[in-house]
C-alpha cells in the first residue's frame, strides 16, 4: 500500500437502524484491514443505536443533533429545520478537529449534513445505497459525490451512471464466515434438531404486525412441533417474552447478537425487507417470507422484496394482510420441500460476499490517485 495511507483520516456517516450501521462497520473493518494506520471516525445521530453499536465494534463515534422526516406524525417535523441547522454547526466543528481526507456515507438522515459539508469543502465523498429504491439523502448528494456504490443493478434512474459501481451490500463477516452446523446452531438457542425452525425478525426496531401474528399463534406452532427463534425488537419486548415464557419451543429476545447461529439454525426466515436483512438472507441462502415496512421511504422495502419475489427467490405478505396471511404462507412453505429448495437455489444468485472489501479498496485507491 502507498505510504500516504499512514496519514489517512476517514469519516463514516449514517445510521438510525442496523441496516445502515452494520454495513458501515463492515466497510470500516475492511479499510483497517487494508490500511491499518487509517484513522476512522463515525458520525451519527444522538440517541440512535449507532451510538451504542459503533463503540461496541471498537470505533469512535461523534453524535450530532439531527432527525429524519416523520411520515407518521407530521407535527413532529416542526423542529426539523432547527435541528438541521444545528447539525451543520456540529459537523463543522468535527471537521475542523478531525480534518478528514474523505467521507463515506451509508444513507440515513445523519449522513446528509456530514457529506453535504464535505462537498462544500471539496473533500471526496463516497455514497453507498443499499436499497433498490434510492433514499432522498443519497439522491440529494449524488451529483457532487466522487463515487456511488449500489447494492443492486439498475440504479441509473437515481444516480449519474458514470459514478455508479455495483458492489452489493456489505455483510457482517460473522454472517459469512462461521463454523456452525444446524445442530450446533440450534444448541445455542436450546432448541431441538428434529423440529422445523422459523427465524422471525422485524429489524432492529421491531415489527408490530409480525410480532402480534406470532404472539397470537404461539400455541399453534407448539402443537405443530415447530420451533421459533424470535427477535422482537425493543418495543414491547417484555410483553412478547412473557407470552412465550411457557413455550419451550420458542427462543425470544429483543435483539439477537449471534445472527450467524440464528441463520444457521433456521429452515425459513420471516423478516422485514430492509436492504441489509435481504442481503444477509441471500448470503445464507434461506427461504424467506418478507413483510415490507409500509412506512419506509418511497416504499423501498417493497422494491427490495419484489426484486427476489419476481425471480421465485422469496415470498411476500403485505403488512396490512399479516394477520390473516402470514402464518398460512409460512406453514405452506414449511410443508413444501420442493418450493423451499427452489427458493434456496434462486436466492443465492442475489448474494454478494465481498462488498465491504470492494468498497474499501475503491475508496483507498481513489484517495491515493
C-alpha positions in Angstrom: 0.0 0.0 0.0 1.1 3.6 -0.7 2.7 5.4 2.2 0.0 8.0 2.1 -2.1 5.5 3.9 -0.1 6.4 7.1 -2.0 9.7 7.4 -5.4 8.8 6.0 -8.3 10.1 8.1 -11.8 9.0 7.1 -15.2 9.9 8.4 -18.1 7.4 8.1 -21.6 8.9 8.4 -25.1 7.5 8.7 -27.1 5.2 10.9 -30.5 5.1 12.5 -31.0 1.3 12.0 -28.9 -1.8 11.9 -29.4 -1.7 8.1 -27.2 1.3 7.9 -24.9 0.7 10.9 -23.7 -2.8 10.3 -22.6 -2.2 6.6 -20.8 1.0 7.8 -18.9 -1.1 10.4 -18.1 -3.8 7.8 -16.5 -1.2 5.5 -14.6 0.4 8.4 -13.2 -3.0 9.3 -12.2 -3.7 5.6 -10.4 -0.3 5.4 -8.5 -1.1 8.6 -7.5 -4.5 7.2 -6.2 -3.0 4.0 -4.6 0.1 5.5 -4.1 -0.4 9.3 -2.9 3.1 10.0 -6.1 4.7 8.8 -7.9 6.7 11.4 -11.7 6.3 11.2 -14.3 8.4 13.0 -18.0 7.7 12.8 -20.6 10.4 12.9 -24.2 9.5 13.8 -27.4 10.8 15.3 -27.5 11.3 19.1 -29.9 8.9 20.8 -29.8 6.4 17.9 -28.5 2.8 18.0 -25.2 3.7 16.2 -24.1 5.5 19.4 -24.1 2.0 21.1 -23.2 -0.4 18.3 -20.2 1.5 16.8 -18.2 1.7 20.1 -19.0 -2.0 20.6 -17.2 -2.6 17.3 -14.2 -0.7 18.5 -14.6 2.6 16.7 -15.0 6.2 17.9 -18.3 8.0 17.2 -19.4 11.6 17.5 -23.1 12.3 17.8 -25.0 15.2 16.1 -28.4 16.6 16.7 -30.4 15.5 13.7 -33.7 13.8 13.0 -35.4 12.4 9.9 -38.7 13.4 8.4 -41.5 11.8 10.4 -44.1 10.5 7.9 -46.4 9.1 10.5 -46.7 12.1 12.8 -46.2 15.2 10.6 -46.4 17.7 13.6 -43.1 16.3 14.9 -41.3 17.8 11.9 -41.7 21.4 13.2 -38.2 21.3 14.8 -36.5 19.7 11.8 -35.1 22.9 10.2 -33.5 24.0 13.5 -32.0 20.5 14.0 -30.6 20.5 10.5 -29.0 24.0 11.0 -27.6 22.9 14.4 -26.2 19.7 12.9 -24.2 21.7 10.3 -22.5 23.7 13.0 -21.7 20.5 14.9 -20.3 18.9 11.7 -18.2 22.0 11.0 -16.6 21.6 14.5 -16.0 17.9 13.9 -14.3 18.6 10.6 -12.1 21.3 12.0 -10.9 19.0 14.7 -10.6 15.7 12.7 -9.5 17.0 9.3 -10.8 14.1 7.1 -9.2 13.1 3.8 -12.5 11.5 2.7 -16.1 10.9 3.9 -18.1 7.8 3.3 -21.9 7.8 3.8 -24.2 4.9 4.2 -27.5 6.7 4.0 -29.9 7.7 6.7 -30.6 11.3 7.7 -27.5 11.7 9.8 -25.3 11.2 6.7 -26.7 14.3 4.8 -25.2 17.2 6.8 -21.9 15.4 7.1 -21.5 14.6 3.3 -23.0 17.9 2.3 -20.5 19.8 4.4 -17.6 17.7 3.0 -18.8 18.6 -0.5 -18.7 22.3 0.2 -15.1 21.9 1.3 -14.2 19.8 -1.8 -13.4 16.7 0.3 -14.0 13.5 -1.6 -17.4 11.9 -0.7 -18.4 8.3 -1.3 -22.0 7.0 -1.0 -23.4 3.6 -0.5 -27.1 3.0 -1.5 -28.2 -0.3 -0.1 -31.9 -0.3 -1.3 -33.4 -0.9 -4.7 -35.1 2.5 -4.5 -32.7 5.3 -3.5 -33.1 7.3 -0.4 -33.6 11.1 -0.5 -30.3 11.9 1.3 -28.3 9.9 -1.2 -30.2 11.4 -4.2 -29.5 14.9 -3.0 -25.8 14.2 -2.6 -25.3 12.1 -5.7 -24.3 14.8 -8.2 -21.3 16.0 -6.2 -20.3 12.6 -4.9 -16.9 11.1 -6.0 -18.3 7.6 -6.3 -21.6 5.9 -5.7 -21.7 2.2 -4.6 -25.0 0.4 -5.0 -26.4 -2.8 -3.6 -28.3 -3.7 -6.8 -28.1 -3.1 -10.5 -30.4 -0.7 -12.4 -29.8 2.4 -10.2 -29.2 4.7 -13.2 -32.6 6.3 -12.8 -31.4 7.7 -9.4 -27.7 8.4 -9.9 -25.3 9.5 -12.6 -24.4 6.3 -14.4 -20.7 7.2 -14.7 -20.4 7.4 -10.9 -22.1 4.0 -10.1 -20.2 0.9 -9.1 -22.4 -2.1 -8.3 -20.9 -3.8 -5.2 -23.8 -5.4 -3.4 -24.3 -4.7 0.3 -21.6 -5.1 2.9 -22.4 -8.0 5.2 -21.0 -8.7 8.6 -18.1 -11.1 8.3 -19.5 -13.3 11.1 -22.6 -13.9 8.9 -20.5 -15.1 6.0 -17.7 -16.9 7.9 -18.9 -19.2 10.7 -18.4 -22.8 11.8 -22.0 -23.6 12.8 -23.7 -26.7 11.7 -27.5 -26.7 12.0 -27.2 -28.9 15.1 -24.6 -26.7 16.9 -26.6 -23.6 16.0 -29.8 -24.9 17.4 -27.9 -25.7 20.7 -27.1 -22.0 21.0 -30.8 -21.4 21.4 -31.6 -24.6 23.4 -33.8 -25.9 20.6 -34.2 -29.4 19.1 -32.6 -30.8 16.0 -35.7 -32.8 14.9 -38.1 -29.9 14.6 -38.5 -27.3 11.8 -37.3 -23.9 12.9 -38.5 -20.4 11.9 -36.4 -17.3 12.4 -38.6 -14.2 12.9 -37.0 -10.7 12.8 -38.6 -7.4 12.3 -35.5 -5.3 12.1 -33.6 -3.7 15.0 -36.6 -1.6 15.8 -39.1 -4.5 15.7 -42.2 -5.1 13.6 -45.5 -4.8 15.5 -47.6 -6.6 12.8 -45.3 -9.6 12.6 -44.9 -9.8 16.4 -48.6 -9.8 17.0 -49.2 -12.5 14.5 -46.5 -14.7 16.1 -47.8 -13.9 19.6 -51.3 -15.0 18.5 -50.1 -18.3 17.1 -47.6 -19.5 19.7 -49.9 -22.4 20.8 -50.4 -23.4 17.2 -46.7 -23.6 16.5 -46.2 -25.7 19.6 -49.0 -28.1 18.5 -47.3 -28.4 15.1 -43.9 -29.2 16.6 -42.4 -26.0 15.0 -39.7 -24.0 16.8 -39.2 -20.3 16.8 -36.2 -18.0 17.1 -38.0 -14.7 17.6 -36.2 -11.3 17.6 -38.9 -8.9 18.7 -37.1 -5.6 18.7 -37.2 -3.3 21.8 -40.8 -2.0 21.7 -43.0 -4.3 23.9 -40.2 -6.9 24.2 -41.2 -7.7 27.8 -44.8 -8.4 26.7 -43.8 -10.8 23.9 -41.2 -12.5 26.2 -43.9 -13.1 28.8 -46.3 -14.5 26.1 -43.6 -17.1 25.1 -42.5 -17.9 28.6 -44.3 -21.2 28.9 -43.4 -22.4 25.4 -40.2 -24.5 25.4 -40.1 -24.4 21.6 -39.6 -20.6 21.5 -36.4 -18.6 22.0 -37.3 -15.0 22.3 -35.2 -11.9 22.7 -35.4 -8.2 21.8 -32.1 -8.4 19.9 -30.1 -11.4 18.7 -26.3 -10.7 18.7 -25.4 -14.1 17.3 -27.2 -13.8 14.0 -24.8 -16.3 12.3 -26.1 -19.0 14.6 -29.7 -17.8 14.1 -29.5 -18.1 10.3 -27.7 -21.5 10.5 -30.4 -22.8 12.8 -33.4 -21.7 10.6 -35.3 -23.6 8.0 -37.1 -20.4 6.9 -36.9 -16.7 7.7 -39.7 -14.2 8.3 -38.4 -10.7 8.0 -38.9 -7.1 7.1 -37.2 -6.4 3.8 -34.7 -3.7 4.7 -31.8 -3.9 2.3 -29.4 -5.4 4.8 -31.8 -8.1 6.0 -32.4 -9.1 2.4 -28.7 -9.2 1.7 -27.9 -11.3 4.7 -30.7 -13.8 3.8 -29.4 -14.0 0.3 -25.9 -14.8 1.6 -27.3 -17.5 3.9 -29.5 -18.9 1.1 -32.6 -19.3 3.3 -36.2 -19.4 2.0 -37.8 -16.2 3.2 -41.2 -14.5 3.6 -40.8 -10.8 3.5 -43.2 -8.3 5.1 -42.2 -4.8 3.8 -42.5 -2.0 6.3 -45.3 0.1 4.8 -44.0 3.5 6.0 -40.5 3.1 4.6 -39.4 6.0 2.4 -40.8 5.6 -1.2 -41.9 2.1 -0.1 -38.4 1.0 -0.8 -38.8 -2.2 1.2 -41.4 -3.5 -1.3 -38.9 -2.8 -4.1 -36.3 -4.8 -2.2 -38.6 -7.7 -1.7 -40.1 -7.8 -5.2 -36.6 -8.0 -6.8 -36.5 -11.5 -5.3 -40.1 -12.4 -5.5 -40.2 -11.8 -9.2 -37.4 -14.4 -9.6 -39.1 -17.0 -7.4 -36.5 -16.4 -4.7 -38.8 -15.4 -1.9 -42.4 -14.8 -0.9 -44.1 -11.6 0.2 -47.0 -10.7 2.5 -48.3 -7.1 2.8 -48.1 -5.6 6.2 -51.9 -5.0 6.3 -52.5 -8.7 5.5 -50.1 -10.2 8.0 -52.9 -11.1 10.5 -54.6 -13.4 8.0 -51.9 -14.4 5.5 -48.5 -14.6 7.2 -48.9 -17.8 9.2 -50.7 -19.8 6.4 -47.9 -18.7 4.0 -45.1 -19.8 6.3 -46.8 -23.1 7.1 -47.4 -23.8 3.4 -43.8 -23.2 2.6 -42.5 -25.4 5.5 -44.7 -28.2 4.2 -43.4 -27.8 0.6 -39.8 -29.0 0.4 -39.7 -28.6 -3.4 -40.7 -24.9 -3.2 -38.2 -24.3 -0.4 -35.4 -25.8 -2.4 -36.3 -23.7 -5.4 -36.1 -20.5 -3.3 -32.8 -21.6 -1.8 -31.4 -22.1 -5.3 -32.7 -18.8 -6.7 -31.9 -16.6 -3.8 -28.2 -17.4 -3.9 -28.0 -15.6 -7.3 -28.5 -12.3 -5.4 -25.7 -12.9 -2.9 -22.6 -10.7 -2.7 -20.0 -11.8 -0.2 -17.2 -9.2 -0.5 -18.9 -5.8 -1.0 -17.0 -4.3 2.0 -13.6 -5.1 0.5 -14.6 -3.8 -2.9 -15.8 -0.5 -1.4 -12.8 -0.2 0.9 -10.3 -0.8 -2.0 -12.1 1.8 -4.2 -12.0 4.5 -1.5 -8.4 3.9 -0.7 -7.4 3.7 -4.4 -9.2 7.0 -5.3 -7.8 8.9 -2.3 -4.3 7.9 -3.3 -4.6 8.6 -7.0 
